Amino acid sequence: MRQQGDYKLAVEALSEGRAAEAFKELDKLGWIKEVQGSERYEQLAAGYLAAVQEKKRSGERKSALVVSPTHAEAAQITSAIRQGLKAQGKLDNERIVDAWIPAHLTEAEKSDPTVYEPGDLLQFHQNAPGYQKAARLIISEGVEAPTQLAKRFDVYRPARLALAVGDRIRITAGGKTKDGKHRLSNGSLLTVEGFTPRGDIVVDHDWIIDRDFGHLTHGYCITSHASQGATVDKVFIGMSSESFQRPTRGRPMWRCRVGASRRRYSLMTGMSCLGRSADPMSHCRRRTWRQWCRESRR
């Protein structure tokens, strides 16, 4: 849906690095809320759960996404949303599945043999001597990383993920369904519809994801970097004062994410500087704001 009114002005201001002006426009719309402590996550969860119950004119339910600067805060938000879904009886048959979490190592780090730990997964994204694209190698006793091929593979660390029927999941690396007929695109959001007796995951369209695939996580709250390219009906942003002071990779989070929503944008924050003064930024931590604004203009 076309962005109109003050929302459009906010998007334009953020794209041009005029953070203070964009902030004021969003504040006028009532889309910024200051909430302290853990209540922030509860309100974010309530907002998300209400949003996904709304329907479009076509009768299809609206989509929503929460964006947060750090993985730690995203985990707390995800936990609150899943608790809300459990309270509504919308998650069932929960189990623990194996997953692979990106290590986000630089090429220089991947070239250092000391960074690897037993259980790490190396997955090749290009053909390399002795390895084909998509080949996997798990570090173990006697199995070392081919560091001379660091440009050709990505590194993942093992994790355990609680997953239930009804959960939203996000694909974190490209692949295919178990039958090889359908592509699983990085960043895709899917809904868990069941599990096979073997433990494979059944999702939308009756697609089956092999239990050993592993490149997935919960799809409720993601970092600003991971959300690039996503388009949903409503976007909620949750960030505490601690998270706000950390620059995100690439463009700052506000610039990346306001334009991601087709229609609605909300910011839930724990910062004490989000009052209703004539200049909501004037009494904030000046150095932090100015540093952030400089980052916005890069």
C-alpha positions in Angstrom: 0.0 0.0 0.0 1.3 3.5 -0.8 2.8 5.4 2.1 0.9 8.6 2.6 0.7 11.7 5.0 3.1 12.1 7.8 4.4 8.5 7.4 5.7 9.4 3.9 7.4 12.5 5.3 9.0 10.4 8.0 10.3 7.9 5.5 11.7 10.7 3.3 13.3 12.4 6.3 15.0 9.2 7.4 16.3 8.4 3.9 17.9 11.8 3.9 19.4 11.5 7.4 17.1 14.0 9.1 16.5 11.9 12.1 15.0 14.5 14.4 12.4 15.5 11.8 11.4 11.9 11.2 11.1 11.3 14.9 8.7 14.1 15.3 6.5 12.9 12.4 6.3 9.4 13.8 5.6 10.8 17.3 2.7 12.9 15.9 1.2 9.7 14.5 1.3 8.1 18.0 3.6 5.3 16.8 6.3 5.9 19.4 5.8 4.7 23.0 8.1 4.9 26.0 7.8 1.8 28.2 10.2 0.9 31.0 11.5 -2.5 31.9 10.0 -5.9 31.0 6.6 -4.3 30.4 8.0 -3.1 27.1 8.3 -6.7 25.8 4.8 -7.5 27.1 3.3 -4.6 25.2 5.3 -5.4 22.1 4.0 -9.0 22.2 0.4 -7.7 22.7 0.8 -5.4 19.7 2.2 -8.1 17.5 -0.5 -10.6 18.5 -3.2 -8.1 17.8 -1.7 -7.1 14.4 -1.6 -10.7 13.1 -5.3 -11.1 13.9 -6.3 -8.2 11.7 -7.6 -9.0 8.2 -7.1 -7.3 4.9 -10.0 -6.6 2.5 -9.2 -9.9 0.8 -9.9 -11.7 4.1 -6.2 -12.7 4.4 -4.6 -12.0 7.8 -2.1 -9.2 8.0 1.6 -9.9 8.5 3.8 -8.3 11.2 7.4 -8.3 12.2 9.3 -7.0 15.2 12.8 -5.5 14.6 15.4 -5.0 17.3 19.1 -4.0 17.0 20.6 -6.8 19.0 20.2 -10.6 19.2 19.9 -10.4 23.0 16.9 -8.1 22.9 15.3 -9.9 20.0 15.4 -13.1 22.0 13.5 -11.5 24.9 10.9 -10.1 22.5 10.5 -13.5 20.8 10.1 -15.2 24.2 7.3 -12.7 25.2 5.5 -13.3 21.9 5.7 -17.1 22.2 4.4 -16.9 25.7 1.4 -14.9 24.5 0.8 -17.4 21.7 0.9 -20.3 24.3 -1.5 -18.5 26.5 -3.9 -18.2 23.5 -3.5 -21.9 22.8 -1.9 -21.3 19.4 1.2 -23.3 19.9 1.1 -27.0 20.3 3.3 -30.1 20.3 6.5 -28.2 21.2 9.7 -30.0 20.7 13.4 -29.2 20.6 15.1 -29.2 17.1 18.7 -28.8 16.0 19.5 -25.5 14.4 22.6 -23.8 12.9 23.3 -20.2 14.0 25.5 -18.0 11.7 28.8 -17.2 13.3 29.2 -14.0 11.3 33.0 -14.5 10.9 35.0 -12.2 8.6 37.2 -13.7 6.0 40.2 -12.9 8.1 38.7 -14.7 11.1 37.8 -17.7 9.0 41.4 -17.9 7.9 42.5 -18.3 11.6 42.3 -22.0 12.6 42.1 -21.1 16.3 38.5 -19.6 15.9 36.9 -23.0 15.2 35.3 -25.2 17.8 34.2 -28.8 17.8 30.7 -29.0 16.3 31.1 -26.0 14.1 29.5 -26.4 10.6 31.3 -25.2 7.5 28.9 -24.9 4.5 30.3 -24.0 1.1 28.5 -21.4 -0.9 30.9 -21.8 -3.9 32.6 -24.8 -5.5 36.1 -25.3 -4.1 38.9 -27.9 -4.6 37.5 -31.1 -3.0 34.1 -29.5 -2.2 31.0 -28.8 -4.2 28.6 -25.9 -3.5 26.3 -26.7 -0.5 28.8 -29.3 0.8 29.0 -29.4 4.6 31.9 -30.1 6.9 31.6 -30.4 10.7 34.7 -29.7 12.8 35.6 -32.6 15.1 38.7 -34.5 16.3 40.8 -35.1 13.2 38.6 -32.8 11.0 40.1 -29.3 10.6 38.8 -26.3 8.7 40.3 -25.8 5.2 41.2 -22.2 6.1 42.9 -21.7 2.7 39.3 -21.8 1.3 37.9 -19.2 3.7 36.3 -17.2 0.8 34.3 -20.2 -0.2 32.4 -21.2 3.0 30.3 -19.8 5.8 30.5 -20.9 9.4 27.6 -21.9 11.7 27.4 -22.8 15.4 25.1 -25.5 16.7 22.0 -24.5 18.7 18.8 -26.0 20.1 15.5 -24.4 19.1 12.1 -24.9 20.8 9.6 -25.2 18.0 5.9 -25.9 18.1 3.0 -26.4 15.7 1.8 -22.8 14.9 5.2 -21.2 15.3 6.5 -18.7 12.7 10.0 -19.5 11.5 12.5 -17.7 9.3 14.9 -19.4 6.9 18.5 -18.2 7.7 20.3 -19.7 4.7 19.1 -20.8 1.3 18.3 -24.4 0.6 15.5 -26.7 -0.7 12.7 -28.7 0.7 13.3 -32.4 1.5 12.0 -33.5 -1.9 14.2 -31.0 -3.7 11.2 -29.5 -5.5 10.9 -26.1 -3.7 13.4 -23.5 -2.9 13.8 -22.2 0.7 15.0 -18.7 0.3 17.1 -16.9 2.9 14.8 -14.7 5.0 11.5 -16.5 4.0 8.9 -16.6 6.7 6.9 -19.8 7.1 4.5 -21.4 9.6 5.0 -24.8 11.2 2.0 -27.0 10.5 3.3 -30.2 11.9 6.1 -32.8 12.2 6.7 -36.1 10.5 7.3 -39.2 12.6 11.0 -38.8 11.7 11.0 -35.2 13.0 11.0 -33.4 9.7 9.2 -30.0 9.8 6.0 -29.6 7.8 5.3 -25.9 6.8 3.0 -23.9 4.5 1.9 -25.6 1.2 2.7 -29.0 2.9 6.4 -28.4 2.2 8.7 -30.6 4.3 12.0 -29.3 5.7 14.4 -32.0 6.6 15.2 -32.2 10.3 18.9 -31.9 9.5 18.5 -28.7 7.4 19.0 -26.6 10.5 19.1 -23.1 8.9 16.0 -21.7 10.7 15.0 -19.7 13.7 11.9 -18.1 15.1 10.3 -15.6 12.8 8.8 -13.1 15.2 11.6 -10.7 15.9 14.8 -10.2 13.9 17.7 -7.8 13.8 17.7 -4.8 11.5 20.4 -6.3 9.4 18.5 -9.6 8.9 15.2 -7.7 8.1 16.6 -6.0 5.0 14.4 -6.8 2.0 11.5 -7.9 4.2 8.0 -6.5 3.4 5.1 -6.9 5.9 1.9 -5.0 6.8 3.0 -3.8 10.2 6.5 -3.3 11.7 7.2 -2.9 15.4 10.6 -1.8 16.5 11.8 -2.6 20.0 14.9 -1.1 21.4 16.2 -0.2 24.9 18.5 2.7 25.6 21.4 0.3 25.6 20.6 -1.1 22.2 19.9 2.4 20.8 23.5 3.4 21.6 24.9 0.6 19.4 25.3 1.4 15.7 23.9 -1.3 13.5 25.8 -2.6 10.5 25.2 -0.7 7.3 22.4 1.9 7.5 21.1 2.7 10.9 18.0 0.7 12.0 15.5 3.5 11.7 16.4 4.3 8.1 16.3 0.6 7.1 13.0 -0.3 8.7 10.4 2.4 8.4 10.1 1.8 4.7 9.7 -2.0 5.2 6.1 -1.7 6.4 3.3 -1.3 3.8 1.3 0.8 6.2 2.2 0.9 9.9 5.2 1.5 12.0 5.6 1.4 15.7 8.6 2.0 18.0 8.6 0.6 21.5 11.5 1.9 23.5 12.9 2.0 27.0 14.7 5.3 26.5 14.0 8.2 28.9 14.3 10.8 26.1 11.1 10.0 24.3 8.9 12.6 26.0 6.3 14.8 24.4 8.3 18.1 24.5 8.5 20.4 21.5 11.8 18.9 20.6 11.7 15.3 21.8 15.5 15.0 21.2 16.6 18.1 23.0 16.8 16.6 26.5 18.2 13.3 25.4 21.8 12.3 25.9 23.2 14.8 23.5 26.4 13.0 22.6 24.6 9.8 21.9 22.0 11.4 19.7 24.5 13.4 17.8 26.7 10.4 17.2 23.7 8.4 16.0 22.7 11.2 13.7 26.1 11.4 12.2 25.8 7.6 11.6 22.5 8.3 9.9 24.0 10.5 7.3 26.7 8.1 6.1 
